[in-house]
Amino acid sequence: MEVQTIYNELPDIHDWAKLTPFEFKYFQYPTRIILTATKIVDIYYTLCTARMNLHFLDNQDFGDYAKDEVSKKLIKSMHL
């Protein structure tokens, strides 16, 4: 199975980022809710990193993604 096929079949989870508990929410909700939301957002960022790795894996040459300085730094930080 090609990586592109796997990548396209993944469900969209970008709604999870809306659960980020900002400072004003700490007074509105109990601690257990805040900790749960923090864990969901942590898992969201972990899955986003995995998706980014799948996206890079589909390319034969990382140079296509590292055309500018910011992209090069992102790729280096992911693969350290």
Biotite code that builds the C-alpha atoms (Angstrom):
import biotite.structure as struc

atoms = struc.array([
    struc.Atom([0.000, 0.000, 0.000], chain_id="A", res_id=1, res_name="MET", atom_name="CA", element="C"),
    struc.Atom([1.342, 3.404, -0.929], chain_id="A", res_id=2, res_name="GLU", atom_name="CA", element="C"),
    struc.Atom([1.915, 6.017, 1.742], chain_id="A", res_id=3, res_name="VAL", atom_name="CA", element="C"),
    struc.Atom([-0.246, 8.532, -0.155], chain_id="A", res_id=4, res_name="GLN", atom_name="CA", element="C"),
    struc.Atom([-3.188, 6.100, 0.039], chain_id="A", res_id=5, res_name="THR", atom_name="CA", element="C"),
    struc.Atom([-2.783, 5.760, 3.813], chain_id="A", res_id=6, res_name="ILE", atom_name="CA", element="C"),
    struc.Atom([-2.424, 9.523, 4.246], chain_id="A", res_id=7, res_name="TYR", atom_name="CA", element="C"),
    struc.Atom([-5.617, 10.249, 2.288], chain_id="A", res_id=8, res_name="ASN", atom_name="CA", element="C"),
    struc.Atom([-7.688, 7.786, 4.338], chain_id="A", res_id=9, res_name="GLU", atom_name="CA", element="C"),
    struc.Atom([-6.906, 9.413, 7.707], chain_id="A", res_id=10, res_name="LEU", atom_name="CA", element="C"),
    struc.Atom([-9.876, 11.190, 9.310], chain_id="A", res_id=11, res_name="PRO", atom_name="CA", element="C"),
    struc.Atom([-9.788, 14.941, 9.843], chain_id="A", res_id=12, res_name="ASP", atom_name="CA", element="C"),
    struc.Atom([-8.998, 15.716, 13.501], chain_id="A", res_id=13, res_name="ILE", atom_name="CA", element="C"),
    struc.Atom([-8.298, 19.448, 13.309], chain_id="A", res_id=14, res_name="HIS", atom_name="CA", element="C"),
    struc.Atom([-11.346, 20.151, 15.485], chain_id="A", res_id=15, res_name="ASP", atom_name="CA", element="C"),
    struc.Atom([-9.379, 18.768, 18.435], chain_id="A", res_id=16, res_name="TRP", atom_name="CA", element="C"),
    struc.Atom([-7.226, 21.905, 18.499], chain_id="A", res_id=17, res_name="ALA", atom_name="CA", element="C"),
    struc.Atom([-10.290, 23.889, 19.602], chain_id="A", res_id=18, res_name="LYS", atom_name="CA", element="C"),
    struc.Atom([-10.121, 22.097, 22.956], chain_id="A", res_id=19, res_name="LEU", atom_name="CA", element="C"),
    struc.Atom([-6.937, 23.915, 23.957], chain_id="A", res_id=20, res_name="THR", atom_name="CA", element="C"),
    struc.Atom([-7.554, 25.125, 27.522], chain_id="A", res_id=21, res_name="PRO", atom_name="CA", element="C"),
    struc.Atom([-6.594, 28.792, 27.564], chain_id="A", res_id=22, res_name="PHE", atom_name="CA", element="C"),
    struc.Atom([-6.035, 30.623, 30.842], chain_id="A", res_id=23, res_name="GLU", atom_name="CA", element="C"),
    struc.Atom([-9.579, 31.979, 31.169], chain_id="A", res_id=24, res_name="PHE", atom_name="CA", element="C"),
    struc.Atom([-10.990, 28.438, 30.982], chain_id="A", res_id=25, res_name="LYS", atom_name="CA", element="C"),
    struc.Atom([-9.068, 27.377, 34.100], chain_id="A", res_id=26, res_name="TYR", atom_name="CA", element="C"),
    struc.Atom([-11.613, 29.234, 36.237], chain_id="A", res_id=27, res_name="PHE", atom_name="CA", element="C"),
    struc.Atom([-14.667, 28.010, 34.325], chain_id="A", res_id=28, res_name="GLN", atom_name="CA", element="C"),
    struc.Atom([-14.111, 24.243, 34.457], chain_id="A", res_id=29, res_name="TYR", atom_name="CA", element="C"),
    struc.Atom([-12.999, 21.673, 37.063], chain_id="A", res_id=30, res_name="PRO", atom_name="CA", element="C"),
    struc.Atom([-9.399, 20.494, 37.031], chain_id="A", res_id=31, res_name="THR", atom_name="CA", element="C"),
    struc.Atom([-10.268, 17.082, 35.596], chain_id="A", res_id=32, res_name="ARG", atom_name="CA", element="C"),
    struc.Atom([-11.859, 18.705, 32.529], chain_id="A", res_id=33, res_name="ILE", atom_name="CA", element="C"),
    struc.Atom([-8.835, 20.952, 31.990], chain_id="A", res_id=34, res_name="ILE", atom_name="CA", element="C"),
    struc.Atom([-6.447, 17.993, 32.274], chain_id="A", res_id=35, res_name="LEU", atom_name="CA", element="C"),
    struc.Atom([-8.555, 15.944, 29.852], chain_id="A", res_id=36, res_name="THR", atom_name="CA", element="C"),
    struc.Atom([-8.583, 18.767, 27.317], chain_id="A", res_id=37, res_name="ALA", atom_name="CA", element="C"),
    struc.Atom([-4.822, 19.177, 27.700], chain_id="A", res_id=38, res_name="THR", atom_name="CA", element="C"),
    struc.Atom([-4.293, 15.470, 27.023], chain_id="A", res_id=39, res_name="LYS", atom_name="CA", element="C"),
    struc.Atom([-6.557, 15.556, 23.939], chain_id="A", res_id=40, res_name="ILE", atom_name="CA", element="C"),
    struc.Atom([-4.588, 18.487, 22.524], chain_id="A", res_id=41, res_name="VAL", atom_name="CA", element="C"),
    struc.Atom([-1.320, 16.667, 23.316], chain_id="A", res_id=42, res_name="ASP", atom_name="CA", element="C"),
    struc.Atom([-2.526, 13.612, 21.372], chain_id="A", res_id=43, res_name="ILE", atom_name="CA", element="C"),
    struc.Atom([-3.669, 15.916, 18.561], chain_id="A", res_id=44, res_name="TYR", atom_name="CA", element="C"),
    struc.Atom([-0.170, 17.390, 18.193], chain_id="A", res_id=45, res_name="TYR", atom_name="CA", element="C"),
    struc.Atom([1.383, 13.911, 18.327], chain_id="A", res_id=46, res_name="THR", atom_name="CA", element="C"),
    struc.Atom([-0.905, 12.717, 15.531], chain_id="A", res_id=47, res_name="LEU", atom_name="CA", element="C"),
    struc.Atom([-0.190, 15.861, 13.500], chain_id="A", res_id=48, res_name="CYS", atom_name="CA", element="C"),
    struc.Atom([3.530, 15.137, 13.757], chain_id="A", res_id=49, res_name="THR", atom_name="CA", element="C"),
    struc.Atom([2.909, 11.556, 12.616], chain_id="A", res_id=50, res_name="ALA", atom_name="CA", element="C"),
    struc.Atom([0.866, 12.833, 9.665], chain_id="A", res_id=51, res_name="ARG", atom_name="CA", element="C"),
    struc.Atom([3.636, 15.242, 8.755], chain_id="A", res_id=52, res_name="MET", atom_name="CA", element="C"),
    struc.Atom([6.106, 12.353, 8.785], chain_id="A", res_id=53, res_name="ASN", atom_name="CA", element="C"),
    struc.Atom([3.792, 10.371, 6.473], chain_id="A", res_id=54, res_name="LEU", atom_name="CA", element="C"),
    struc.Atom([3.630, 13.376, 4.181], chain_id="A", res_id=55, res_name="HIS", atom_name="CA", element="C"),
    struc.Atom([7.438, 13.611, 4.078], chain_id="A", res_id=56, res_name="PHE", atom_name="CA", element="C"),
    struc.Atom([7.774, 9.852, 3.614], chain_id="A", res_id=57, res_name="LEU", atom_name="CA", element="C"),
    struc.Atom([5.760, 10.012, 0.388], chain_id="A", res_id=58, res_name="ASP", atom_name="CA", element="C"),
    struc.Atom([8.392, 12.265, -1.167], chain_id="A", res_id=59, res_name="ASN", atom_name="CA", element="C"),
    struc.Atom([11.578, 10.797, -2.576], chain_id="A", res_id=60, res_name="GLN", atom_name="CA", element="C"),
    struc.Atom([13.675, 13.861, -1.805], chain_id="A", res_id=61, res_name="ASP", atom_name="CA", element="C"),
    struc.Atom([13.272, 16.056, 1.268], chain_id="A", res_id=62, res_name="PHE", atom_name="CA", element="C"),
    struc.Atom([14.711, 18.908, -0.788], chain_id="A", res_id=63, res_name="GLY", atom_name="CA", element="C"),
    struc.Atom([11.278, 19.463, -2.331], chain_id="A", res_id=64, res_name="ASP", atom_name="CA", element="C"),
    struc.Atom([9.969, 20.480, 1.089], chain_id="A", res_id=65, res_name="TYR", atom_name="CA", element="C"),
    struc.Atom([13.068, 22.308, 2.263], chain_id="A", res_id=66, res_name="ALA", atom_name="CA", element="C"),
    struc.Atom([13.135, 25.176, -0.183], chain_id="A", res_id=67, res_name="LYS", atom_name="CA", element="C"),
    struc.Atom([13.375, 27.944, 2.400], chain_id="A", res_id=68, res_name="ASP", atom_name="CA", element="C"),
    struc.Atom([15.200, 28.320, 5.712], chain_id="A", res_id=69, res_name="GLU", atom_name="CA", element="C"),
    struc.Atom([12.105, 27.790, 7.918], chain_id="A", res_id=70, res_name="VAL", atom_name="CA", element="C"),
    struc.Atom([11.251, 24.503, 6.185], chain_id="A", res_id=71, res_name="SER", atom_name="CA", element="C"),
    struc.Atom([14.817, 23.267, 6.612], chain_id="A", res_id=72, res_name="LYS", atom_name="CA", element="C"),
    struc.Atom([14.730, 24.023, 10.324], chain_id="A", res_id=73, res_name="LYS", atom_name="CA", element="C"),
    struc.Atom([11.373, 22.237, 10.701], chain_id="A", res_id=74, res_name="LEU", atom_name="CA", element="C"),
    struc.Atom([12.654, 19.098, 8.986], chain_id="A", res_id=75, res_name="ILE", atom_name="CA", element="C"),
    struc.Atom([15.889, 19.109, 11.014], chain_id="A", res_id=76, res_name="LYS", atom_name="CA", element="C"),
    struc.Atom([13.985, 19.506, 14.277], chain_id="A", res_id=77, res_name="SER", atom_name="CA", element="C"),
    struc.Atom([11.641, 16.637, 13.431], chain_id="A", res_id=78, res_name="MET", atom_name="CA", element="C"),
    struc.Atom([14.413, 14.201, 12.604], chain_id="A", res_id=79, res_name="HIS", atom_name="CA", element="C"),
    struc.Atom([16.902, 14.890, 15.381], chain_id="A", res_id=80, res_name="LEU", atom_name="CA", element="C"),
])
